[in-house]
Amino acid sequence: FSSSDTDYIVALPTKTYANGAHCGKYVRVTRPSTGKSVVAMVADSCPTCYNNESIDMSYVAFTSIATEEEG
């Protein structure tokens, strides 16, 4: 898989990523405070995510539900 700056992708916490079991699947990420959501493809694990509910999002995916300053 090769991603570009316009791809909506996320990285899941390593435990959730489960050695790639979710790679290529799609998830909906919803911002509770606004209800805005985005659908993005799981493309990697995130070993630096601080808990099992954290994710890392591509810039374009994140800025579709929040501002750059909030990230």
mmCIF file as gemmi writes it, N, C-alpha and C atoms, coordinates in Angstrom:
data_model
loop_
_atom_site.group_PDB
_atom_site.id
_atom_site.type_symbol
_atom_site.label_atom_id
_atom_site.label_alt_id
_atom_site.label_comp_id
_atom_site.label_asym_id
_atom_site.label_entity_id
_atom_site.label_seq_id
_atom_site.pdbx_PDB_ins_code
_atom_site.Cartn_x
_atom_site.Cartn_y
_atom_site.Cartn_z
_atom_site.occupancy
_atom_site.B_iso_or_equiv
_atom_site.pdbx_formal_charge
_atom_site.auth_seq_id
_atom_site.auth_asym_id
_atom_site.pdbx_PDB_model_num
ATOM 1 N N . PHE Axp A 1 ? 0.846 -1.185 0 1 0 ? 1 A 1
ATOM 2 C CA . PHE Axp A 1 ? 0 0 0 1 0 ? 1 A 1
ATOM 3 C C . PHE Axp A 1 ? 0.879 1.231 0 1 0 ? 1 A 1
ATOM 4 N N . SER Axp A 2 ? 0.592 2.144 -0.861 1 0 ? 2 A 1
ATOM 5 C CA . SER Axp A 2 ? 1.309 3.412 -0.93 1 0 ? 2 A 1
ATOM 6 C C . SER Axp A 2 ? 0.286 4.526 -0.747 1 0 ? 2 A 1
ATOM 7 N N . SER Axp A 3 ? 0.507 5.386 0.234 1 0 ? 3 A 1
ATOM 8 C CA . SER Axp A 3 ? -0.471 6.439 0.512 1 0 ? 3 A 1
ATOM 9 C C . SER Axp A 3 ? -0.002 7.773 -0.047 1 0 ? 3 A 1
ATOM 10 N N . SER Axp A 4 ? -0.964 8.659 -0.25 1 0 ? 4 A 1
ATOM 11 C CA . SER Axp A 4 ? -0.656 10.014 -0.692 1 0 ? 4 A 1
ATOM 12 C C . SER Axp A 4 ? -1.22 10.996 0.324 1 0 ? 4 A 1
ATOM 13 N N . ASP Axp A 5 ? -0.921 12.264 0.149 1 0 ? 5 A 1
ATOM 14 C CA . ASP Axp A 5 ? -1.375 13.298 1.078 1 0 ? 5 A 1
ATOM 15 C C . ASP Axp A 5 ? -2.89 13.457 1.099 1 0 ? 5 A 1
ATOM 16 N N . THR Axp A 6 ? -3.575 12.89 0.125 1 0 ? 6 A 1
ATOM 17 C CA . THR Axp A 6 ? -5.027 13.045 0.061 1 0 ? 6 A 1
ATOM 18 C C . THR Axp A 6 ? -5.779 11.813 0.561 1 0 ? 6 A 1
ATOM 19 N N . ASP Axp A 7 ? -5.051 10.807 1.049 1 0 ? 7 A 1
ATOM 20 C CA . ASP Axp A 7 ? -5.694 9.58 1.525 1 0 ? 7 A 1
ATOM 21 C C . ASP Axp A 7 ? -6.172 9.719 2.961 1 0 ? 7 A 1
ATOM 22 N N . TYR Axp A 8 ? -7.367 9.235 3.205 1 0 ? 8 A 1
ATOM 23 C CA . TYR Axp A 8 ? -7.938 9.209 4.548 1 0 ? 8 A 1
ATOM 24 C C . TYR Axp A 8 ? -7.514 7.892 5.19 1 0 ? 8 A 1
ATOM 25 N N . ILE Axp A 9 ? -6.46 7.952 6.013 1 0 ? 9 A 1
ATOM 26 C CA . ILE Axp A 9 ? -5.943 6.742 6.644 1 0 ? 9 A 1
ATOM 27 C C . ILE Axp A 9 ? -5.745 6.962 8.142 1 0 ? 9 A 1
ATOM 28 N N . VAL Axp A 10 ? -5.761 5.853 8.879 1 0 ? 10 A 1
ATOM 29 C CA . VAL Axp A 10 ? -5.514 5.884 10.317 1 0 ? 10 A 1
ATOM 30 C C . VAL Axp A 10 ? -4.552 4.762 10.686 1 0 ? 10 A 1
ATOM 31 N N . ALA Axp A 11 ? -3.903 4.954 11.824 1 0 ? 11 A 1
ATOM 32 C CA . ALA Axp A 11 ? -3.08 3.915 12.434 1 0 ? 11 A 1
ATOM 33 C C . ALA Axp A 11 ? -3.713 3.592 13.78 1 0 ? 11 A 1
ATOM 34 N N . LEU Axp A 12 ? -3.907 2.314 14.038 1 0 ? 12 A 1
ATOM 35 C CA . LEU Axp A 12 ? -4.523 1.864 15.287 1 0 ? 12 A 1
ATOM 36 C C . LEU Axp A 12 ? -3.457 1.539 16.322 1 0 ? 12 A 1
ATOM 37 N N . PRO Axp A 13 ? -3.814 1.59 17.609 1 0 ? 13 A 1
ATOM 38 C CA . PRO Axp A 13 ? -2.866 1.15 18.637 1 0 ? 13 A 1
ATOM 39 C C . PRO Axp A 13 ? -2.382 -0.264 18.308 1 0 ? 13 A 1
ATOM 40 N N . THR Axp A 14 ? -1.147 -0.553 18.625 1 0 ? 14 A 1
ATOM 41 C CA . THR Axp A 14 ? -0.534 -1.827 18.256 1 0 ? 14 A 1
ATOM 42 C C . THR Axp A 14 ? -1.387 -3.023 18.658 1 0 ? 14 A 1
ATOM 43 N N . LYS Axp A 15 ? -1.932 -3.009 19.862 1 0 ? 15 A 1
ATOM 44 C CA . LYS Axp A 15 ? -2.755 -4.133 20.332 1 0 ? 15 A 1
ATOM 45 C C . LYS Axp A 15 ? -4.014 -4.294 19.47 1 0 ? 15 A 1
ATOM 46 N N . THR Axp A 16 ? -4.669 -3.195 19.136 1 0 ? 16 A 1
ATOM 47 C CA . THR Axp A 16 ? -5.879 -3.233 18.317 1 0 ? 16 A 1
ATOM 48 C C . THR Axp A 16 ? -5.556 -3.615 16.877 1 0 ? 16 A 1
ATOM 49 N N . TYR Axp A 17 ? -4.423 -3.154 16.374 1 0 ? 17 A 1
ATOM 50 C CA . TYR Axp A 17 ? -3.997 -3.462 15.005 1 0 ? 17 A 1
ATOM 51 C C . TYR Axp A 17 ? -3.834 -4.97 14.815 1 0 ? 17 A 1
ATOM 52 N N . ALA Axp A 18 ? -3.456 -5.661 15.881 1 0 ? 18 A 1
ATOM 53 C CA . ALA Axp A 18 ? -3.399 -7.133 15.918 1 0 ? 18 A 1
ATOM 54 C C . ALA Axp A 18 ? -2.591 -7.726 14.765 1 0 ? 18 A 1
ATOM 55 N N . ASN Axp A 19 ? -1.35 -7.274 14.652 1 0 ? 19 A 1
ATOM 56 C CA . ASN Axp A 19 ? -0.452 -7.794 13.609 1 0 ? 19 A 1
ATOM 57 C C . ASN Axp A 19 ? -1.039 -7.682 12.207 1 0 ? 19 A 1
ATOM 58 N N . GLY Axp A 20 ? -1.787 -6.621 11.964 1 0 ? 20 A 1
ATOM 59 C CA . GLY Axp A 20 ? -2.318 -6.369 10.628 1 0 ? 20 A 1
ATOM 60 C C . GLY Axp A 20 ? -3.69 -6.944 10.354 1 0 ? 20 A 1
ATOM 61 N N . ALA Axp A 21 ? -4.339 -7.523 11.365 1 0 ? 21 A 1
ATOM 62 C CA . ALA Axp A 21 ? -5.658 -8.135 11.158 1 0 ? 21 A 1
ATOM 63 C C . ALA Axp A 21 ? -6.693 -7.127 10.66 1 0 ? 21 A 1
ATOM 64 N N . HIS Axp A 22 ? -6.505 -5.84 10.966 1 0 ? 22 A 1
ATOM 65 C CA . HIS Axp A 22 ? -7.473 -4.818 10.558 1 0 ? 22 A 1
ATOM 66 C C . HIS Axp A 22 ? -6.977 -3.972 9.386 1 0 ? 22 A 1
ATOM 67 N N . CYS Axp A 23 ? -5.791 -4.263 8.896 1 0 ? 23 A 1
ATOM 68 C CA . CYS Axp A 23 ? -5.213 -3.497 7.798 1 0 ? 23 A 1
ATOM 69 C C . CYS Axp A 23 ? -6.1 -3.603 6.554 1 0 ? 23 A 1
ATOM 70 N N . GLY Axp A 24 ? -6.381 -2.46 5.942 1 0 ? 24 A 1
ATOM 71 C CA . GLY Axp A 24 ? -7.216 -2.42 4.751 1 0 ? 24 A 1
ATOM 72 C C . GLY Axp A 24 ? -8.7 -2.288 5.038 1 0 ? 24 A 1
ATOM 73 N N . LYS Axp A 25 ? -9.085 -2.409 6.296 1 0 ? 25 A 1
ATOM 74 C CA . LYS Axp A 25 ? -10.491 -2.24 6.672 1 0 ? 25 A 1
ATOM 75 C C . LYS Axp A 25 ? -10.763 -0.757 6.916 1 0 ? 25 A 1
ATOM 76 N N . TYR Axp A 26 ? -12.023 -0.398 6.916 1 0 ? 26 A 1
ATOM 77 C CA . TYR Axp A 26 ? -12.415 0.995 7.11 1 0 ? 26 A 1
ATOM 78 C C . TYR Axp A 26 ? -13.064 1.196 8.468 1 0 ? 26 A 1
ATOM 79 N N . VAL Axp A 27 ? -12.776 2.348 9.066 1 0 ? 27 A 1
ATOM 80 C CA . VAL Axp A 27 ? -13.364 2.719 10.349 1 0 ? 27 A 1
ATOM 81 C C . VAL Axp A 27 ? -13.978 4.105 10.222 1 0 ? 27 A 1
ATOM 82 N N . ARG Axp A 28 ? -15.018 4.348 10.989 1 0 ? 28 A 1
ATOM 83 C CA . ARG Axp A 28 ? -15.6 5.688 11.071 1 0 ? 28 A 1
ATOM 84 C C . ARG Axp A 28 ? -15.107 6.311 12.367 1 0 ? 28 A 1
ATOM 85 N N . VAL Axp A 29 ? -14.519 7.494 12.26 1 0 ? 29 A 1
ATOM 86 C CA . VAL Axp A 29 ? -14.035 8.236 13.418 1 0 ? 29 A 1
ATOM 87 C C . VAL Axp A 29 ? -14.962 9.428 13.598 1 0 ? 29 A 1
ATOM 88 N N . THR Axp A 30 ? -15.57 9.534 14.781 1 0 ? 30 A 1
ATOM 89 C CA . THR Axp A 30 ? -16.517 10.611 15.058 1 0 ? 30 A 1
ATOM 90 C C . THR Axp A 30 ? -15.996 11.476 16.192 1 0 ? 30 A 1
ATOM 91 N N . ARG Axp A 31 ? -16.055 12.771 15.99 1 0 ? 31 A 1
ATOM 92 C CA . ARG Axp A 31 ? -15.685 13.722 17.031 1 0 ? 31 A 1
ATOM 93 C C . ARG Axp A 31 ? -16.93 13.99 17.872 1 0 ? 31 A 1
ATOM 94 N N . PRO Axp A 32 ? -16.944 13.535 19.128 1 0 ? 32 A 1
ATOM 95 C CA . PRO Axp A 32 ? -18.147 13.647 19.958 1 0 ? 32 A 1
ATOM 96 C C . PRO Axp A 32 ? -18.655 15.079 20.154 1 0 ? 32 A 1
ATOM 97 N N . SER Axp A 33 ? -17.75 16.045 20.265 1 0 ? 33 A 1
ATOM 98 C CA . SER Axp A 33 ? -18.179 17.412 20.571 1 0 ? 33 A 1
ATOM 99 C C . SER Axp A 33 ? -18.916 18.098 19.421 1 0 ? 33 A 1
ATOM 100 N N . THR Axp A 34 ? -18.706 17.626 18.185 1 0 ? 34 A 1
ATOM 101 C CA . THR Axp A 34 ? -19.355 18.271 17.037 1 0 ? 34 A 1
ATOM 102 C C . THR Axp A 34 ? -20.222 17.316 16.223 1 0 ? 34 A 1
ATOM 103 N N . GLY Axp A 35 ? -20.017 16.023 16.403 1 0 ? 35 A 1
ATOM 104 C CA . GLY Axp A 35 ? -20.735 15.037 15.607 1 0 ? 35 A 1
ATOM 105 C C . GLY Axp A 35 ? -20.135 14.822 14.229 1 0 ? 35 A 1
ATOM 106 N N . LYS Axp A 36 ? -19.097 15.599 13.871 1 0 ? 36 A 1
ATOM 107 C CA . LYS Axp A 36 ? -18.44 15.41 12.579 1 0 ? 36 A 1
ATOM 108 C C . LYS Axp A 36 ? -17.758 14.052 12.564 1 0 ? 36 A 1
ATOM 109 N N . SER Axp A 37 ? -17.794 13.397 11.401 1 0 ? 37 A 1
ATOM 110 C CA . SER Axp A 37 ? -17.141 12.099 11.302 1 0 ? 37 A 1
ATOM 111 C C . SER Axp A 37 ? -16.457 11.952 9.957 1 0 ? 37 A 1
ATOM 112 N N . VAL Axp A 38 ? -15.556 10.991 9.898 1 0 ? 38 A 1
ATOM 113 C CA . VAL Axp A 38 ? -14.813 10.694 8.683 1 0 ? 38 A 1
ATOM 114 C C . VAL Axp A 38 ? -14.615 9.184 8.616 1 0 ? 38 A 1
ATOM 115 N N . VAL Axp A 39 ? -14.631 8.648 7.413 1 0 ? 39 A 1
ATOM 116 C CA . VAL Axp A 39 ? -14.331 7.235 7.203 1 0 ? 39 A 1
ATOM 117 C C . VAL Axp A 39 ? -12.91 7.159 6.651 1 0 ? 39 A 1
ATOM 118 N N . ALA Axp A 40 ? -12.084 6.322 7.274 1 0 ? 40 A 1
ATOM 119 C CA . ALA Axp A 40 ? -10.688 6.209 6.87 1 0 ? 40 A 1
ATOM 120 C C . ALA Axp A 40 ? -10.259 4.747 6.88 1 0 ? 40 A 1
ATOM 121 N N . MET Axp A 41 ? -9.259 4.442 6.071 1 0 ? 41 A 1
ATOM 122 C CA . MET Axp A 41 ? -8.752 3.082 5.988 1 0 ? 41 A 1
ATOM 123 C C . MET Axp A 41 ? -7.634 2.861 7.008 1 0 ? 41 A 1
ATOM 124 N N . VAL Axp A 42 ? -7.656 1.712 7.659 1 0 ? 42 A 1
ATOM 125 C CA . VAL Axp A 42 ? -6.588 1.323 8.581 1 0 ? 42 A 1
ATOM 126 C C . VAL Axp A 42 ? -5.386 0.921 7.738 1 0 ? 42 A 1
ATOM 127 N N . ALA Axp A 43 ? -4.248 1.593 7.978 1 0 ? 43 A 1
ATOM 128 C CA . ALA Axp A 43 ? -3.068 1.341 7.157 1 0 ? 43 A 1
ATOM 129 C C . ALA Axp A 43 ? -1.825 0.979 7.958 1 0 ? 43 A 1
ATOM 130 N N . ASP Axp A 44 ? -1.878 1.105 9.29 1 0 ? 44 A 1
ATOM 131 C CA . ASP Axp A 44 ? -0.659 0.884 10.065 1 0 ? 44 A 1
ATOM 132 C C . ASP Axp A 44 ? -1.002 0.746 11.541 1 0 ? 44 A 1
ATOM 133 N N . SER Axp A 45 ? 0.03 0.394 12.32 1 0 ? 45 A 1
ATOM 134 C CA . SER Axp A 45 ? -0.116 0.39 13.772 1 0 ? 45 A 1
ATOM 135 C C . SER Axp A 45 ? 0.479 1.679 14.323 1 0 ? 45 A 1
ATOM 136 N N . CYS Axp A 46 ? 0.095 2.022 15.535 1 0 ? 46 A 1
ATOM 137 C CA . CYS Axp A 46 ? 0.568 3.243 16.184 1 0 ? 46 A 1
ATOM 138 C C . CYS Axp A 46 ? 1.185 2.872 17.532 1 0 ? 46 A 1
ATOM 139 N N . PRO Axp A 47 ? 2.473 2.535 17.562 1 0 ? 47 A 1
ATOM 140 C CA . PRO Axp A 47 ? 3.102 2.14 18.821 1 0 ? 47 A 1
ATOM 141 C C . PRO Axp A 47 ? 3.193 3.267 19.844 1 0 ? 47 A 1
ATOM 142 N N . THR Axp A 48 ? 3.059 4.526 19.401 1 0 ? 48 A 1
ATOM 143 C CA . THR Axp A 48 ? 3.141 5.653 20.334 1 0 ? 48 A 1
ATOM 144 C C . THR Axp A 48 ? 1.774 6.115 20.836 1 0 ? 48 A 1
ATOM 145 N N . CYS Axp A 49 ? 0.686 5.494 20.382 1 0 ? 49 A 1
ATOM 146 C CA . CYS Axp A 49 ? -0.634 5.843 20.907 1 0 ? 49 A 1
ATOM 147 C C . CYS Axp A 49 ? -0.662 5.5 22.392 1 0 ? 49 A 1
ATOM 148 N N . TYR Axp A 50 ? -1.137 6.431 23.212 1 0 ? 50 A 1
ATOM 149 C CA . TYR Axp A 50 ? -0.987 6.283 24.658 1 0 ? 50 A 1
ATOM 150 C C . TYR Axp A 50 ? -2.003 5.355 25.312 1 0 ? 50 A 1
ATOM 151 N N . ASN Axp A 51 ? -3.078 5.006 24.631 1 0 ? 51 A 1
ATOM 152 C CA . ASN Axp A 51 ? -3.996 4.001 25.168 1 0 ? 51 A 1
ATOM 153 C C . ASN Axp A 51 ? -4.701 3.307 24.009 1 0 ? 51 A 1
ATOM 154 N N . ASN Axp A 52 ? -5.518 2.333 24.315 1 0 ? 52 A 1
ATOM 155 C CA . ASN Axp A 52 ? -6.16 1.528 23.278 1 0 ? 52 A 1
ATOM 156 C C . ASN Axp A 52 ? -7.311 2.254 22.589 1 0 ? 52 A 1
ATOM 157 N N . GLU Axp A 53 ? -7.63 3.475 23.025 1 0 ? 53 A 1
ATOM 158 C CA . GLU Axp A 53 ? -8.683 4.256 22.382 1 0 ? 53 A 1
ATOM 159 C C . GLU Axp A 53 ? -8.117 5.384 21.523 1 0 ? 53 A 1
ATOM 160 N N . SER Axp A 54 ? -6.798 5.505 21.461 1 0 ? 54 A 1
ATOM 161 C CA . SER Axp A 54 ? -6.143 6.538 20.661 1 0 ? 54 A 1
ATOM 162 C C . SER Axp A 54 ? -5.88 6.015 19.258 1 0 ? 54 A 1
ATOM 163 N N . ILE Axp A 55 ? -5.857 6.929 18.295 1 0 ? 55 A 1
ATOM 164 C CA . ILE Axp A 55 ? -5.48 6.578 16.93 1 0 ? 55 A 1
ATOM 165 C C . ILE Axp A 55 ? -4.62 7.7 16.368 1 0 ? 55 A 1
ATOM 166 N N . ASP Axp A 56 ? -3.899 7.392 15.326 1 0 ? 56 A 1
ATOM 167 C CA . ASP Axp A 56 ? -3.144 8.393 14.591 1 0 ? 56 A 1
ATOM 168 C C . ASP Axp A 56 ? -3.84 8.542 13.245 1 0 ? 56 A 1
ATOM 169 N N . MET Axp A 57 ? -4.105 9.781 12.838 1 0 ? 57 A 1
ATOM 170 C CA . MET Axp A 57 ? -4.847 10.026 11.601 1 0 ? 57 A 1
ATOM 171 C C . MET Axp A 57 ? -3.99 10.795 10.609 1 0 ? 57 A 1
ATOM 172 N N . SER Axp A 58 ? -4.208 10.54 9.326 1 0 ? 58 A 1
ATOM 173 C CA . SER Axp A 58 ? -3.541 11.348 8.313 1 0 ? 58 A 1
ATOM 174 C C . SER Axp A 58 ? -4.032 12.788 8.445 1 0 ? 58 A 1
ATOM 175 N N . TYR Axp A 59 ? -3.233 13.711 7.941 1 0 ? 59 A 1
ATOM 176 C CA . TYR Axp A 59 ? -3.567 15.136 8.045 1 0 ? 59 A 1
ATOM 177 C C . TYR Axp A 59 ? -4.941 15.429 7.451 1 0 ? 59 A 1
ATOM 178 N N . VAL Axp A 60 ? -5.206 14.923 6.257 1 0 ? 60 A 1
ATOM 179 C CA . VAL Axp A 60 ? -6.472 15.221 5.58 1 0 ? 60 A 1
ATOM 180 C C . VAL Axp A 60 ? -7.662 14.613 6.332 1 0 ? 60 A 1
ATOM 181 N N . ALA Axp A 61 ? -7.487 13.445 6.925 1 0 ? 61 A 1
ATOM 182 C CA . ALA Axp A 61 ? -8.573 12.841 7.708 1 0 ? 61 A 1
ATOM 183 C C . ALA Axp A 61 ? -8.832 13.668 8.965 1 0 ? 61 A 1
ATOM 184 N N . PHE Axp A 62 ? -7.758 14.036 9.665 1 0 ? 62 A 1
ATOM 185 C CA . PHE Axp A 62 ? -7.918 14.803 10.896 1 0 ? 62 A 1
ATOM 186 C C . PHE Axp A 62 ? -8.564 16.157 10.636 1 0 ? 62 A 1
ATOM 187 N N . THR Axp A 63 ? -8.067 16.881 9.638 1 0 ? 63 A 1
ATOM 188 C CA . THR Axp A 63 ? -8.571 18.236 9.407 1 0 ? 63 A 1
ATOM 189 C C . THR Axp A 63 ? -9.973 18.251 8.795 1 0 ? 63 A 1
ATOM 190 N N . SER Axp A 64 ? -10.51 17.093 8.463 1 0 ? 64 A 1
ATOM 191 C CA . SER Axp A 64 ? -11.903 17.063 8.009 1 0 ? 64 A 1
ATOM 192 C C . SER Axp A 64 ? -12.871 17.075 9.195 1 0 ? 64 A 1
ATOM 193 N N . ILE Axp A 65 ? -12.358 16.811 10.413 1 0 ? 65 A 1
ATOM 194 C CA . ILE Axp A 65 ? -13.222 16.842 11.6 1 0 ? 65 A 1
ATOM 195 C C . ILE Axp A 65 ? -12.728 17.803 12.68 1 0 ? 65 A 1
ATOM 196 N N . ALA Axp A 66 ? -11.528 18.369 12.511 1 0 ? 66 A 1
ATOM 197 C CA . ALA Axp A 66 ? -10.962 19.294 13.499 1 0 ? 66 A 1
ATOM 198 C C . ALA Axp A 66 ? -9.997 20.242 12.796 1 0 ? 66 A 1
ATOM 199 N N . THR Axp A 67 ? -9.576 21.273 13.502 1 0 ? 67 A 1
ATOM 200 C CA . THR Axp A 67 ? -8.602 22.191 12.919 1 0 ? 67 A 1
ATOM 201 C C . THR Axp A 67 ? -7.19 21.702 13.22 1 0 ? 67 A 1
ATOM 202 N N . GLU Axp A 68 ? -6.259 22.163 12.43 1 0 ? 68 A 1
ATOM 203 C CA . GLU Axp A 68 ? -4.859 21.792 12.631 1 0 ? 68 A 1
ATOM 204 C C . GLU Axp A 68 ? -4.394 22.176 14.033 1 0 ? 68 A 1
ATOM 205 N N . GLU Axp A 69 ? -4.842 23.314 14.529 1 0 ? 69 A 1
ATOM 206 C CA . GLU Axp A 69 ? -4.447 23.792 15.85 1 0 ? 69 A 1
ATOM 207 C C . GLU Axp A 69 ? -4.923 22.865 16.97 1 0 ? 69 A 1
ATOM 208 N N . GLU Axp A 70 ? -5.999 22.139 16.735 1 0 ? 70 A 1
ATOM 209 C CA . GLU Axp A 70 ? -6.533 21.234 17.75 1 0 ? 70 A 1
ATOM 210 C C . GLU Axp A 70 ? -5.776 19.908 17.808 1 0 ? 70 A 1
ATOM 211 N N . GLY Axp A 71 ? -4.948 19.658 16.823 1 0 ? 71 A 1
ATOM 212 C CA . GLY Axp A 71 ? -4.256 18.374 16.73 1 0 ? 71 A 1
ATOM 213 C C . GLY Axp A 71 ? -2.989 18.285 17.399 1 0 ? 71 A 1
